């Protein structure tokens, strides 16, 4: 592996007002309106406690079938070890829905995933996020108020009636609710093509939220649209920075959001790895920039990446452009292949990494003691519309 691990996480400075993109330090700050969550009230065990693994095992055994632990692929090894199932956000949402007997769903992932699990599970089930500061910077890039403003701008341009919203799974429950309310669908990186095709049978334009890169890559590379068919709506500019004519002419209105992890890869990263590793196949996630997908050999979702490595012949070489915890795990699982990280520098998802063993132990032990901590609960009206959009995704042709 060529990745460095000595890069500091972003921090809030004392006395500085949090910005929508700032990440919270150690789960101690508070912003209930954002994906970053609110204060983590726990009296956490020390990370250096040598009994943490034994404590997690004991608590999980004591809870038995009452608890089901979901682990996202980008989680740390120390947490994945305790997951009953691992997967991407969509697979984990399905798994949560498929466990109606589990009283507690502990979600080792980020906030929007736990929200989706709450929406898809029964009213008596409780979804817990071990650290409430485990948010998603991409989801934070589209707030409900901003998206409502965008809809007003589309209406002012006379095109709102022709627009179908398509929202990536990586969005807040509020944005999923907006999507359902306006007859749209949720999508994942695996079914984005089908979601766009369906949306363009329901209307003539798509508002794609919140990841511009997934929207652009899918529209151009899989649907055959041109870059000129896409416009970029910037929520920080009046009218999104677009004229009414631009909104009228566009087929894809892309929201100006991105993943801070996948957005780091560049076409130069691809050129560099081709020099470092002769004969390498470059495989990237569709959340990377368009220029990176064009320079790579293959593009696909997290589950696609895992399957591609499983099917690859021994002796083959791969450079993977996705989150580092997953790439490290793939390298370990395939010692007969060369698996390297696409970039030279670290590319962990800092918010995914908030979930660590102390938080997991604290969550499980609290449940053993009869205390439900860090429960994620979506307001019923929002949940109802968000479920409509999720159900539409499940019904995609
Ligand atoms: S990897 Fe990117 S999209 Fe996924 S949780 Fe982290 S910031 Fe969000």
Boltz pocket constraint, residues with backbone or C-beta under 6 A from the ligand:
constraints:
  - pocket:
      binder: B
      contacts: [[A, 74], [A, 110], [A, 135], [A, 136], [A, 137], [A, 138], [A, 139], [A, 170], [A, 259], [A, 260], [A, 261], [A, 262], [A, 323], [A, 349], [A, 350], [A, 351], [A, 352]]
      max_distance: 6.0
